[in-house]
Amino acid sequence: LQNAELGKRAPRWIRDNEVTMCMKCKEPFNALTRRRHHCRACGHVVCWKCSDYKAHLEYDGNKLNKVCKDCYHVIIGCTDSEEKKRKGILEIESAEVSGNSVICSFLQYMEKSKPWQKAWCVIPKQEALVLYMYGAPQDVKALATIPLLGYTVDDTPKSADLPHSFKLTQSKSVHSFAADNEELKQKWLKVIHLAVKGETPECQNE
């Protein structure tokens, strides 16, 4: 919702399983300490610390509702200039880059000898040479970024369990990825082969 509409219309709620961290302070949710709460004004999933504000919401008959800090400031009309601090490179919201990306999808990801994990991978149009990895499609902070320029691509799968895998290597750093099917793997490779040479890839999301 736009700022002007906050509290006037009911928001679309982001589902709990679409995020792995608080959409405001970026603290990871875990089973014990961080319950997920919804801001009743913007619909974002936030932790208890970030939902500890209340404001009167017009769409709910002006009743007091739990809201996040950002919405609280907007609704009561106070601006928090410090909030405007420049976002770090990892803090580009996933939904923002996914909606304007060369390619995005879930891939399995493995680093060194850690276990495989599922990651939401995105190559944004405005940074078509960088691969962003998120825990989930609506996360507000990337877990990692890989500047693709100069990496070597190895697309021969090493394991029968993950036939659609490929590897990116550069001196000592090795990143392994696996797609769910061959078609998706080829789409990613098409983009990555260009990016590692510093060429801007075509959009694959159509």
For each residue, the residues with C-beta under 8 A, 3 or more apart:
1: 5 6 9 11 41 42 43
2: 5 6
3: 6 74
4: 8
5: 1 2 8 9
6: 1 2 3 41 42 71 74 75
7: 41 55 56 57 58 59 67 71 75
8: 4 5 58 59
9: 1 5 59
10: 59 60
11: 1 39 40 41 42 43
12: 43
13: 38 43
14: 18 19 23 38 43 44 45 138
15: 18 45
16: 19 36 45
17: 136
18: 14 15 45 136 137 138
19: 14 16 22 23 29 36 45 135 136 138 139 140
20: 28 29 135 136 139
21: 26 27 28 29 135 139 140 141
22: 19 25 26 27 29 34 45 46 47 49 50
23: 14 19 26 44 45 46 68 138 139 140
24: 44 46 47 50 68 69 70 140
25: 22 46 47 49 50
26: 21 22 23 91 140 141
27: 21 22 34 47 49
28: 20 21 34 135
29: 19 20 21 22 34 35 36 47
30: 33 34
31:
32:
33: 30
34: 22 27 28 29 30 47 48
35: 29 47 48
36: 16 19 29 45 46 47
37: 45 46 47 48 50 51 66
38: 13 14 43 44 45 46 51 66
39: 11 42 43 44 46 51 66 67 68 71
40: 11 57 60 65 66 67
41: 1 6 7 11 55 57 65 67 68 71 74 75
42: 1 6 11 39 67 68 70 71
43: 1 11 12 13 14 38 39
44: 14 23 24 38 39 68
45: 14 15 16 18 19 22 23 36 37 38 138
46: 22 23 24 25 36 37 38 39 50 51 68
47: 22 24 25 27 29 34 35 36 37 50 51
48: 34 35 37 51 52
49: 22 25 27 52
50: 22 24 25 37 46 47 68 69
51: 37 38 39 46 47 48 66 67 68
52: 48 49 66
53: 66 67 68 69 71 72
54: 64 65 66 67 72
55: 7 41 64 65 67 71 72 75 76
56: 7 62 63 64 65 75
57: 7 40 41 60 62 63 65 67 75
58: 7 8 62
59: 7 8 9 10
60: 10 40 57 63 65
61:
62: 56 57 58
63: 56 57 60
64: 54 55 56
65: 40 41 54 55 56 57 60
66: 37 38 39 40 51 52 53 54
67: 7 39 40 41 42 51 53 54 55 57 71 72 75
68: 23 24 39 41 42 44 46 50 51 53 71 72
69: 24 50 53 72 73 80
70: 24 42 73 74 80 83
71: 6 7 39 41 42 53 55 67 68 74 75
72: 53 54 55 67 68 69 75 76
73: 69 70 76 78 79 80 83
74: 3 6 41 70 71 77
75: 6 7 41 55 56 57 67 71 72
76: 55 72 73
77: 74
78: 73
79: 73
80: 69 70 73 83 84
81: 84
82: 85
83: 70 73 80
84: 80 81
85: 82
86:
87: 91 92
88: 91
89: 92 145
90: 141 142 143 144 145
91: 26 87 88 140 141 142
92: 87 89 96 97 124 132 142
93: 96 97 139 140 141
94: 97 98 120 122 132 134 136 137 138 139 140 142
95: 98 99 137 138
96: 92 93 99 100
97: 92 93 94 100 101 104 122 124 132
98: 94 95 101 104 120 122 137
99: 95 96
100: 96 97 124 125 126
101: 97 98 104 122 123 124 125 203 205
102: 123 124 125 128 191 201 202 203 204 205
103: 122 123 187 188 191 201 203 204 205
104: 97 98 101 120 121 122 123 205
105: 120 121 179 184 188
106: 118 119 120 121 180
107: 118 119 121 177 178 179 188
108: 116 117 118 119 162 165 177 178 179
109: 116 117 118 119 121 133 175 176 177 178
110: 114 115 116 117 175 176 177 178
111: 114 174 175 176
112: 174
113:
114: 110 111 117
115: 110
116: 108 109 110 162 176 178
117: 108 109 110 114
118: 106 107 108 109
119: 106 107 108 109 133 134 135 143
120: 94 98 104 105 106 133 134 135 136 137 139
121: 104 105 106 107 109 131 132 133 134 177 188
122: 94 97 98 101 103 104 131 132 133 134
123: 101 102 103 104 127 128 130 131 132 148 191 195 201
124: 92 97 100 101 102 127 128 130 132
125: 100 101 102 128 203
126: 100
127: 123 124 130
128: 102 123 124 125 191 195 200 201
129: 147 148 149 195 198 200
130: 123 124 127 145 146 147 148
131: 121 122 123 145 146 148 192 195
132: 92 94 97 121 122 123 124 142 144 145
133: 109 119 120 121 122 142 143 144 145 146
134: 94 119 120 121 122 137 139 141 142 143
135: 19 20 21 28 119 120 139 143
136: 17 18 19 20 94 120 139
137: 18 94 95 98 120 134
138: 14 18 19 23 45 94 95
139: 19 20 21 23 93 94 120 134 135 136 142
140: 19 21 23 24 26 91 93 94
141: 21 26 90 91 93 134
142: 90 91 92 94 132 133 134 139 145
143: 90 119 133 134 135
144: 90 132 133
145: 89 90 130 131 132 133 142
146: 130 131 133 151 168 175
147: 129 130
148: 123 129 130 131 151 168 192 195 196
149: 129 195 196 197 198
150: 170 196
151: 146 148 168 169 170 192 196
152: 168 169 170 196
153: 166 167 168 189 192 193 196
154: 166 167 168 169
155: 166 167 185 189
156:
157: 160 162 163 164 165 166 178
158: 165 167
159: 162 165
160: 157 163
161:
162: 108 116 157 159 165 178
163: 157 160 182
164: 157 178 179 180 181 182 184 185
165: 108 157 158 159 162 176 177 178 179 185
166: 153 154 155 157 176 177 178 185 188 189 192
167: 153 154 155 158 174 175 176 177
168: 146 148 151 152 153 154 174 175 176 177 192 196
169: 151 152 154 173 174 175
170: 150 151 152 173
171:
172:
173: 169 170
174: 111 112 167 168 169
175: 109 110 111 146 167 168 169
176: 109 110 111 116 165 166 167 168
177: 107 108 109 110 121 165 166 167 168 188
178: 107 108 109 110 116 157 162 164 165 166 185
179: 105 107 108 164 165 182 184 185 188
180: 106 164 184
181: 164 184 185
182: 163 164 179 185 186
183: 186 187
184: 105 164 179 180 181 187 188
185: 155 164 165 166 178 179 181 182 188 189
186: 182 183 189 190
187: 103 183 184 190 191 204
188: 103 105 107 121 166 177 179 184 185 191 192 204
189: 153 155 166 185 186 192 193
190: 186 187 193 194 201 202 204
191: 102 103 123 128 187 188 194 195 201 202 204
192: 131 148 151 153 166 168 188 189 195 196 201
193: 153 189 190 196 197
194: 190 191 197 199 200 201
195: 123 128 129 131 148 149 191 192 198 199 200 201
196: 148 149 150 151 152 153 168 192 193
197: 149 193 194
198: 129 149 195
199: 194 195
200: 128 129 194 195
201: 102 103 123 128 190 191 192 194 195 204
202: 102 190 191
203: 101 102 103 125 206
204: 102 103 187 188 190 191 201
205: 101 102 103 104
206: 203
